[in-house]
Amino acid sequence: MSKVRLFPFDTVQPTEILSDYSEWVYFTLVLVFFISVAGITLRRHFSKPYVKPLIVSVGLMLTVGIFKTKRWLVSIFEGWGILGSVLLVIMAATIPYGLCRGFGMRAGRAFYLTYILFYILSWVKLPDIYHALANQNLGLVNLALLILFFVAIFKIIKFGKSAPFSTSDMATSASPFEHEINREADIRGKEEKLMKKGALKTTKSEIKTIDDISEALAEIRSIVEQHRNNIPREERERIALMLKEISKKEDTFVQGLHNLQKTFQRLGKVDEQQLMDLKERLSKVSGKEKEIVGAEMAREEEKLKIERATVELEQRLKQDVSSFNKSVGVAVDYIKAGAYPYDAKPYLGQADLILRNIFKVLKEIKAFEKKLLRLTKAEKKLLKEEQKAT
């Protein structure tokens, strides 16, 4: 009887289908992979209507390109041996991970779910891998993978509590702001990284540059004060070399200042948009969520004030650099061509005062940057609280 009931399926031969349509199966898998990768990359804009077609378009373009160079790709992976296999596994794991993230699942849960899936599949289809590890005295690796498997299960249950695989993590969950909160958390992470590796690092370098210029200028002043109107030729040559070095340092400083301005202008635009989004969300929430969003808005407004103040300080620095050049230029004229190089002393003193002012402004900017970093970290904590409250 069972044979009679299964008779319609006897004509279906998966092996023949895969053999006849292997190219299309390969194309479909690669297409799904690249769409998943594009979804991960563009998930911060996923709610906007034009991004879904963009994700599909990017996936299609990359798939067609890979499909045309399939032979090269296969030869590369075969030539890389174990490394190629590991890369293939990572690429394959990106597919379910990207689909989970595309549907709004949190990054941690998507990772654990993907790991559970691949761990089970590897034991079912490729158990020889684990036996080979054991035979090579790498049993601890097997143990670590097994522990991670149970940890992943625990994390999934912990995230979901009574409904581990419920749709509460999806975009269709009770909170319509889940995706927006995740997107803002990603932006805060990027801002924090930009402040640490961008602004703070550049400002520190700018302070060091001003210190070097100040030391060189102090040495020039010392020569002028010591020899007055009878500066020897050797000392004049030393002054000329130090002036060239000051000029190089100044070029470095101006470039760094330009980079700082671009950084804070970029941060300002992002935070302005975030403030608008928070105002819109504030009107749609209530209770504890409203209180948390209000606290986020307060910090966002404070960040905008600091960013605008920093841009103004950077504009002042440009003016100070221009004044410094004028003072040094007059002093150089007296030293080079004048019969009384000692007359350059007041202009060198004026240039030194300008450098002191630049140093003071840079310290203010550094303090602002540290405050911005603290505010960004505080916003990340508030976003986590908002996620729990939703």
MARLUMFI-732831 format. One record per residue (C-alpha): residue in one letter; x, y, z. Coordinates in Angstrom, 2 decimals. Example, Ala and Ser with C-alpha at 12.3 -4.5 7.8 and 13.67 -1.06 7.14 Angstrom:
! MARLUMFI-732831
+------+---------+---------+---------+
| type |       u |       v |       w |
+------+---------+---------+---------+
|    A |   12.30 |   -4.50 |    7.80 |
|    S |   13.67 |   -1.06 |    7.14 |
+------+---------+---------+---------+
! end
This chain:
! MARLUMFI-732831
+------+---------+---------+---------+
| type |       u |       v |       w |
+------+---------+---------+---------+
|    M |    0.00 |    0.00 |    0.00 |
|    S |    2.80 |    2.41 |    0.83 |
|    K |    4.24 |    1.87 |   -2.62 |
|    V |    0.90 |    2.69 |   -4.20 |
|    R |    0.58 |    5.89 |   -2.18 |
|    L |    4.11 |    6.98 |   -3.06 |
|    F |    3.82 |    5.99 |   -6.72 |
|    P |    3.49 |    9.61 |   -8.05 |
|    F |    6.82 |   10.47 |   -6.42 |
|    D |    8.64 |    7.51 |   -7.92 |
|    T |    8.94 |    9.40 |  -11.20 |
|    V |   10.76 |   12.24 |   -9.46 |
|    Q |   14.51 |   11.66 |   -9.54 |
|    P |   16.40 |   14.40 |   -7.64 |
|    T |   19.70 |   13.24 |   -9.09 |
|    E |   18.49 |   13.69 |  -12.63 |
|    I |   16.99 |   17.09 |  -11.84 |
|    L |   20.22 |   18.29 |  -10.26 |
|    S |   22.18 |   16.94 |  -13.21 |
|    D |   19.97 |   18.60 |  -15.80 |
|    Y |   19.59 |   21.92 |  -13.98 |
|    S |   22.83 |   22.14 |  -12.02 |
|    E |   23.73 |   25.49 |  -13.58 |
|    W |   20.42 |   27.00 |  -12.53 |
|    V |   20.71 |   25.54 |   -9.03 |
|    Y |   24.17 |   27.06 |   -8.74 |
|    F |   22.91 |   30.41 |  -10.08 |
|    T |   20.01 |   30.45 |   -7.59 |
|    L |   22.22 |   29.66 |   -4.59 |
|    V |   24.75 |   32.35 |   -5.50 |
|    L |   21.94 |   34.83 |   -6.13 |
|    V |   20.45 |   34.16 |   -2.69 |
|    F |   23.90 |   34.52 |   -1.15 |
|    F |   24.58 |   37.93 |   -2.72 |
|    I |   21.09 |   39.20 |   -1.94 |
|    S |   21.73 |   38.19 |    1.67 |
|    V |   25.07 |   40.02 |    1.71 |
|    A |   23.45 |   43.11 |    0.18 |
|    G |   20.68 |   42.90 |    2.77 |
|    I |   23.22 |   42.85 |    5.60 |
|    T |   25.13 |   45.78 |    4.13 |
|    L |   22.07 |   47.92 |    3.48 |
|    R |   19.92 |   46.86 |    6.44 |
|    R |   20.25 |   50.29 |    8.09 |
|    H |   18.20 |   51.64 |    5.15 |
|    F |   15.97 |   48.56 |    4.80 |
|    S |   12.77 |   50.41 |    5.73 |
|    K |   13.11 |   52.80 |    2.78 |
|    P |   11.18 |   51.69 |   -0.30 |
|    Y |   13.98 |   52.10 |   -2.84 |
|    V |   16.44 |   49.87 |   -0.98 |
|    K |   14.75 |   46.51 |   -1.64 |
|    P |   15.06 |   46.87 |   -5.44 |
|    L |   18.64 |   48.06 |   -4.89 |
|    I |   19.45 |   44.92 |   -2.88 |
|    V |   18.02 |   42.67 |   -5.58 |
|    S |   19.85 |   44.60 |   -8.32 |
|    V |   23.18 |   44.38 |   -6.52 |
|    G |   22.62 |   40.64 |   -5.95 |
|    L |   21.86 |   40.08 |   -9.63 |
|    M |   24.90 |   42.05 |  -10.84 |
|    L |   27.30 |   40.23 |   -8.54 |
|    T |   25.75 |   36.85 |   -9.37 |
|    V |   26.06 |   37.37 |  -13.11 |
|    G |   29.69 |   38.46 |  -12.67 |
|    I |   30.54 |   35.40 |  -10.54 |
|    F |   28.64 |   33.09 |  -12.89 |
|    K |   30.75 |   34.24 |  -15.83 |
|    T |   33.98 |   33.59 |  -13.92 |
|    K |   32.84 |   30.34 |  -12.26 |
|    R |   35.82 |   28.32 |  -13.50 |
|    W |   38.30 |   30.76 |  -12.02 |
|    L |   36.41 |   30.77 |   -8.73 |
|    V |   36.38 |   26.96 |   -8.50 |
|    S |   40.10 |   26.73 |   -9.28 |
|    I |   40.89 |   29.33 |   -6.62 |
|    F |   38.93 |   27.51 |   -3.91 |
|    E |   40.45 |   24.17 |   -4.90 |
|    G |   43.93 |   25.67 |   -4.85 |
|    W |   43.43 |   27.16 |   -1.38 |
|    G |   42.60 |   23.80 |    0.19 |
|    I |   41.37 |   24.08 |    3.79 |
|    L |   41.27 |   27.87 |    3.60 |
|    G |   39.03 |   27.65 |    0.54 |
|    S |   36.70 |   25.26 |    2.38 |
|    V |   36.50 |   27.60 |    5.35 |
|    L |   35.67 |   30.51 |    3.04 |
|    L |   32.94 |   28.45 |    1.38 |
|    V |   31.42 |   27.64 |    4.78 |
|    I |   31.49 |   31.32 |    5.75 |
|    M |   29.86 |   32.28 |    2.46 |
|    A |   27.18 |   29.64 |    2.92 |
|    A |   26.55 |   30.74 |    6.52 |
|    T |   26.00 |   34.29 |    5.31 |
|    I |   22.83 |   33.17 |    3.49 |
|    P |   20.69 |   32.20 |    6.53 |
|    Y |   22.31 |   34.93 |    8.63 |
|    G |   21.50 |   37.58 |    6.03 |
|    L |   17.93 |   36.35 |    5.64 |
|    C |   17.41 |   36.47 |    9.42 |
|    R |   18.83 |   40.01 |    9.60 |
|    G |   16.84 |   41.08 |    6.55 |
|    F |   13.64 |   40.05 |    8.29 |
|    G |   14.55 |   42.08 |   11.36 |
|    M |   16.12 |   39.47 |   13.65 |
|    R |   18.79 |   40.78 |   15.99 |
|    A |   22.41 |   40.13 |   15.05 |
|    G |   23.17 |   37.95 |   18.09 |
|    R |   20.17 |   35.72 |   17.65 |
|    A |   20.73 |   35.42 |   13.89 |
|    F |   24.32 |   34.29 |   14.54 |
|    Y |   23.34 |   31.68 |   17.13 |
|    L |   20.54 |   30.35 |   14.94 |
|    T |   22.91 |   30.05 |   11.96 |
|    Y |   25.52 |   28.26 |   14.09 |
|    I |   22.96 |   25.74 |   15.39 |
|    L |   21.84 |   25.03 |   11.82 |
|    F |   25.37 |   24.48 |   10.50 |
|    Y |   26.48 |   22.43 |   13.51 |
|    I |   23.60 |   19.99 |   13.07 |
|    L |   24.08 |   19.82 |    9.29 |
|    S |   27.81 |   19.20 |    9.66 |
|    W |   27.21 |   16.26 |   12.02 |
|    V |   24.57 |   14.79 |    9.70 |
|    K |   26.43 |   15.27 |    6.40 |
|    L |   30.11 |   15.60 |    7.33 |
|    P |   30.78 |   13.70 |   10.59 |
|    D |   34.25 |   12.76 |    9.32 |
|    I |   35.39 |   16.30 |   10.09 |
|    Y |   34.88 |   15.77 |   13.83 |
|    H |   36.38 |   12.27 |   13.73 |
|    A |   39.45 |   13.69 |   11.96 |
|    L |   39.84 |   16.36 |   14.64 |
|    A |   39.64 |   13.71 |   17.35 |
|    N |   42.22 |   11.53 |   15.57 |
|    Q |   44.63 |   14.46 |   15.40 |
|    N |   44.41 |   15.06 |   19.17 |
|    L |   42.16 |   18.07 |   18.67 |
|    G |   39.36 |   16.81 |   20.84 |
|    L |   39.30 |   20.13 |   22.68 |
|    V |   38.20 |   21.79 |   19.44 |
|    N |   35.28 |   19.36 |   19.21 |
|    L |   34.46 |   20.08 |   22.84 |
|    A |   34.58 |   23.84 |   22.25 |
|    L |   32.27 |   23.55 |   19.24 |
|    L |   29.85 |   21.41 |   21.26 |
|    I |   29.87 |   23.90 |   24.15 |
|    L |   29.23 |   26.73 |   21.73 |
|    F |   26.31 |   24.69 |   20.32 |
|    F |   24.68 |   24.42 |   23.76 |
|    V |   25.45 |   28.08 |   24.48 |
|    A |   23.73 |   29.01 |   21.21 |
|    I |   20.66 |   26.99 |   22.19 |
|    F |   20.62 |   28.65 |   25.60 |
|    K |   20.92 |   32.10 |   24.02 |
|    I |   18.06 |   31.38 |   21.61 |
|    I |   15.85 |   30.19 |   24.50 |
|    K |   16.91 |   33.17 |   26.60 |
|    F |   16.09 |   35.63 |   23.81 |
|    G |   12.72 |   34.06 |   23.13 |
|    K |   11.85 |   32.80 |   26.65 |
|    S |    8.55 |   30.97 |   26.29 |
|    A |    8.59 |   31.26 |   22.47 |
|    P |   12.19 |   30.81 |   21.29 |
|    F |   11.36 |   30.93 |   17.60 |
|    S |    8.39 |   33.29 |   17.76 |
|    T |    8.02 |   36.23 |   15.45 |
|    S |    8.72 |   38.72 |   18.22 |
|    D |   12.14 |   39.37 |   16.73 |
|    M |   10.83 |   39.93 |   13.23 |
|    A |    9.90 |   43.17 |   11.54 |
|    T |    6.24 |   42.24 |   12.10 |
|    S |    6.70 |   42.24 |   15.89 |
|    A |    4.66 |   44.21 |   18.40 |
|    S |    7.15 |   47.07 |   18.29 |
|    P |    7.16 |   48.94 |   15.00 |
|    F |   10.40 |   50.69 |   16.04 |
|    E |   12.59 |   47.59 |   16.46 |
|    H |   14.32 |   48.05 |   13.13 |
|    E |   14.72 |   51.79 |   13.63 |
|    I |   16.32 |   51.25 |   17.06 |
|    N |   18.74 |   48.69 |   15.59 |
|    R |   19.63 |   51.11 |   12.80 |
|    E |   20.31 |   53.90 |   15.30 |
|    A |   22.45 |   51.57 |   17.40 |
|    D |   24.55 |   50.83 |   14.30 |
|    I |   24.91 |   54.57 |   13.64 |
|    R |   25.99 |   55.20 |   17.24 |
|    G |   28.63 |   52.49 |   16.91 |
|    K |   29.98 |   54.12 |   13.75 |
|    E |   29.99 |   57.55 |   15.44 |
|    E |   31.92 |   56.15 |   18.39 |
|    K |   34.47 |   54.60 |   16.05 |
|    L |   34.74 |   57.85 |   14.07 |
|    M |   35.37 |   59.82 |   17.26 |
|    K |   38.01 |   57.42 |   18.59 |
|    K |   39.94 |   56.65 |   15.41 |
|    G |   39.16 |   59.86 |   13.55 |
|    A |   38.58 |   63.07 |   15.48 |
|    L |   40.45 |   62.35 |   18.73 |
|    K |   43.43 |   60.87 |   16.91 |
|    T |   43.61 |   63.84 |   14.51 |
|    T |   43.32 |   66.41 |   17.31 |
|    K |   46.09 |   64.70 |   19.26 |
|    S |   48.29 |   64.86 |   16.16 |
|    E |   47.41 |   68.55 |   15.68 |
|    I |   48.48 |   69.35 |   19.24 |
|    K |   51.80 |   67.58 |   18.66 |
|    T |   52.31 |   69.57 |   15.42 |
|    I |   51.72 |   72.89 |   17.21 |
|    D |   54.17 |   71.84 |   19.94 |
|    D |   56.83 |   71.20 |   17.28 |
|    I |   56.20 |   74.55 |   15.58 |
|    S |   56.33 |   76.31 |   18.94 |
|    E |   59.70 |   74.73 |   19.78 |
|    A |   61.17 |   75.76 |   16.42 |
|    L |   59.84 |   79.31 |   16.81 |
|    A |   61.27 |   79.53 |   20.33 |
|    E |   64.68 |   78.53 |   18.99 |
|    I |   64.51 |   81.24 |   16.30 |
|    R |   63.58 |   83.83 |   18.94 |
|    S |   66.49 |   82.69 |   21.07 |
|    I |   68.94 |   83.20 |   18.17 |
|    V |   67.55 |   86.68 |   17.42 |
|    E |   67.70 |   87.74 |   21.10 |
|    Q |   71.23 |   86.39 |   21.49 |
|    H |   72.80 |   87.95 |   18.39 |
|    R |   70.46 |   90.96 |   17.95 |
|    N |   71.54 |   92.76 |   14.75 |
|    N |   74.66 |   90.66 |   14.21 |
|    I |   73.34 |   87.22 |   13.36 |
|    P |   76.12 |   85.06 |   11.85 |
|    R |   75.67 |   83.38 |    8.52 |
|    E |   75.56 |   79.91 |   10.10 |
|    E |   72.72 |   80.98 |   12.38 |
|    R |   70.82 |   82.52 |    9.47 |
|    E |   71.11 |   79.22 |    7.64 |
|    R |   69.79 |   77.43 |   10.73 |
|    I |   66.86 |   79.84 |   10.84 |
|    A |   66.13 |   79.19 |    7.16 |
|    L |   66.05 |   75.42 |    7.76 |
|    M |   63.77 |   75.82 |   10.78 |
|    L |   61.41 |   78.04 |    8.78 |
|    K |   61.17 |   75.35 |    6.09 |
|    E |   60.34 |   72.81 |    8.78 |
|    I |   57.70 |   75.14 |   10.24 |
|    S |   56.18 |   75.50 |    6.78 |
|    K |   55.94 |   71.71 |    6.38 |
|    K |   54.43 |   71.33 |    9.84 |
|    E |   51.93 |   74.06 |    9.06 |
|    D |   50.82 |   72.27 |    5.88 |
|    T |   50.26 |   69.12 |    7.95 |
|    F |   48.29 |   71.11 |   10.50 |
|    V |   46.06 |   72.72 |    7.87 |
|    Q |   45.32 |   69.33 |    6.29 |
|    G |   44.44 |   67.88 |    9.69 |
|    L |   42.20 |   70.85 |   10.42 |
|    H |   40.42 |   70.30 |    7.12 |
|    N |   39.85 |   66.64 |    8.03 |
|    L |   38.47 |   67.64 |   11.43 |
|    Q |   36.02 |   70.06 |    9.84 |
|    K |   34.79 |   67.37 |    7.45 |
|    T |   34.38 |   64.92 |   10.33 |
|    F |   32.29 |   67.29 |   12.45 |
|    Q |   30.20 |   68.45 |    9.51 |
|    R |   29.44 |   64.81 |    8.76 |
|    L |   28.58 |   64.11 |   12.40 |
|    G |   26.35 |   67.19 |   12.49 |
|    K |   24.33 |   66.09 |    9.46 |
|    V |   23.85 |   62.60 |   10.87 |
|    D |   22.80 |   63.90 |   14.29 |
|    E |   20.37 |   66.40 |   12.78 |
|    Q |   18.64 |   63.55 |   10.96 |
|    Q |   18.67 |   61.45 |   14.13 |
|    L |   17.06 |   64.27 |   16.10 |
|    M |   14.27 |   64.53 |   13.52 |
|    D |   13.70 |   60.77 |   13.71 |
|    L |   13.61 |   60.87 |   17.51 |
|    K |   11.07 |   63.70 |   17.49 |
|    E |    8.86 |   61.68 |   15.19 |
|    R |    9.20 |   58.58 |   17.37 |
|    L |    8.52 |   60.57 |   20.54 |
|    S |    5.06 |   61.45 |   19.23 |
|    K |    4.23 |   57.75 |   18.71 |
|    V |    5.35 |   56.22 |   22.02 |
|    S |    4.17 |   56.47 |   25.60 |
|    G |    5.11 |   55.52 |   29.12 |
|    K |    8.67 |   54.42 |   29.81 |
|    E |    9.52 |   54.43 |   26.08 |
|    K |    8.57 |   58.10 |   25.85 |
|    E |   10.80 |   58.90 |   28.81 |
|    I |   13.77 |   57.06 |   27.27 |
|    V |   13.27 |   58.67 |   23.84 |
|    G |   13.11 |   62.07 |   25.55 |
|    A |   16.45 |   61.38 |   27.24 |
|    E |   17.92 |   60.38 |   23.86 |
|    M |   16.66 |   63.64 |   22.34 |
|    A |   18.27 |   65.68 |   25.14 |
|    R |   21.64 |   64.07 |   24.49 |
|    E |   21.24 |   64.46 |   20.74 |
|    E |   20.53 |   68.19 |   21.14 |
|    E |   23.58 |   68.52 |   23.40 |
|    K |   25.73 |   66.76 |   20.80 |
|    L |   24.53 |   69.13 |   18.08 |
|    K |   25.44 |   72.16 |   20.23 |
|    I |   28.93 |   70.74 |   20.82 |
|    E |   29.42 |   69.93 |   17.13 |
|    R |   28.39 |   73.42 |   16.06 |
|    A |   30.66 |   74.97 |   18.70 |
|    T |   33.53 |   72.79 |   17.52 |
|    V |   33.02 |   73.86 |   13.90 |
|    E |   33.18 |   77.50 |   15.04 |
|    L |   36.41 |   76.84 |   16.94 |
|    E |   37.89 |   75.21 |   13.87 |
|    Q |   36.97 |   78.28 |   11.84 |
|    R |   38.79 |   80.42 |   14.42 |
|    L |   41.83 |   78.20 |   14.03 |
|    K |   41.89 |   78.97 |   10.30 |
|    Q |   41.96 |   82.70 |   11.09 |
|    D |   44.70 |   82.15 |   13.67 |
|    V |   46.81 |   80.27 |   11.12 |
|    S |   46.43 |   83.19 |    8.70 |
|    S |   47.51 |   85.67 |   11.42 |
|    F |   50.44 |   83.44 |   12.33 |
|    N |   51.63 |   83.42 |    8.73 |
|    K |   51.50 |   87.22 |    8.54 |
|    S |   53.51 |   87.67 |   11.73 |
|    V |   56.12 |   85.10 |   10.75 |
|    G |   56.29 |   86.55 |    7.23 |
|    V |   57.15 |   90.04 |    8.54 |
|    A |   59.72 |   88.57 |   10.94 |
|    V |   61.35 |   86.61 |    8.13 |
|    D |   61.64 |   89.76 |    6.00 |
|    Y |   63.49 |   91.53 |    8.80 |
|    I |   65.82 |   88.58 |    9.38 |
|    K |   66.65 |   87.93 |    5.74 |
|    A |   66.88 |   91.32 |    4.10 |
|    G |   66.85 |   93.93 |    6.83 |
|    A |   69.89 |   95.50 |    8.42 |
|    Y |   68.22 |   95.20 |   11.80 |
|    P |   67.04 |   91.58 |   12.25 |
|    Y |   66.43 |   92.28 |   15.93 |
|    D |   63.33 |   94.23 |   14.82 |
|    A |   61.78 |   90.84 |   14.07 |
|    K |   61.53 |   90.08 |   17.79 |
|    P |   58.05 |   91.61 |   18.44 |
|    Y |   56.59 |   89.80 |   15.42 |
|    L |   58.07 |   86.52 |   16.59 |
|    G |   56.54 |   87.20 |   20.00 |
|    Q |   53.19 |   87.89 |   18.38 |
|    A |   53.43 |   84.62 |   16.43 |
|    D |   54.19 |   82.80 |   19.68 |
|    L |   51.05 |   84.26 |   21.31 |
|    I |   48.99 |   83.08 |   18.35 |
|    L |   50.43 |   79.57 |   18.73 |
|    R |   49.49 |   79.60 |   22.41 |
|    N |   45.95 |   80.54 |   21.47 |
|    I |   45.82 |   77.76 |   18.85 |
|    F |   47.04 |   75.29 |   21.46 |
|    K |   44.32 |   76.43 |   23.87 |
|    V |   41.59 |   76.06 |   21.21 |
|    L |   42.82 |   72.56 |   20.34 |
|    K |   42.54 |   71.60 |   23.99 |
|    E |   38.94 |   72.86 |   23.99 |
|    I |   38.19 |   70.81 |   20.87 |
|    K |   39.71 |   67.73 |   22.48 |
|    A |   37.52 |   68.22 |   25.55 |
|    F |   34.46 |   68.57 |   23.30 |
|    E |   35.39 |   65.36 |   21.47 |
|    K |   35.67 |   63.43 |   24.73 |
|    K |   32.30 |   64.77 |   25.80 |
|    L |   30.78 |   63.74 |   22.47 |
|    L |   32.20 |   60.27 |   22.96 |
|    R |   30.61 |   60.02 |   26.42 |
|    L |   27.27 |   61.20 |   25.08 |
|    T |   27.39 |   58.67 |   22.24 |
|    K |   28.08 |   55.85 |   24.70 |
|    A |   25.21 |   57.07 |   26.89 |
|    E |   22.92 |   57.04 |   23.83 |
|    K |   23.88 |   53.43 |   23.10 |
|    K |   22.87 |   52.45 |   26.64 |
|    L |   19.55 |   54.28 |   26.27 |
|    L |   18.88 |   52.46 |   22.99 |
|    K |   19.39 |   49.13 |   24.77 |
|    E |   16.95 |   50.25 |   27.47 |
|    E |   14.46 |   51.26 |   24.78 |
|    Q |   14.80 |   47.84 |   23.15 |
|    K |   13.97 |   46.17 |   26.46 |
|    A |   11.03 |   48.52 |   27.03 |
|    T |    9.44 |   47.84 |   23.63 |
+------+---------+---------+---------+
! end
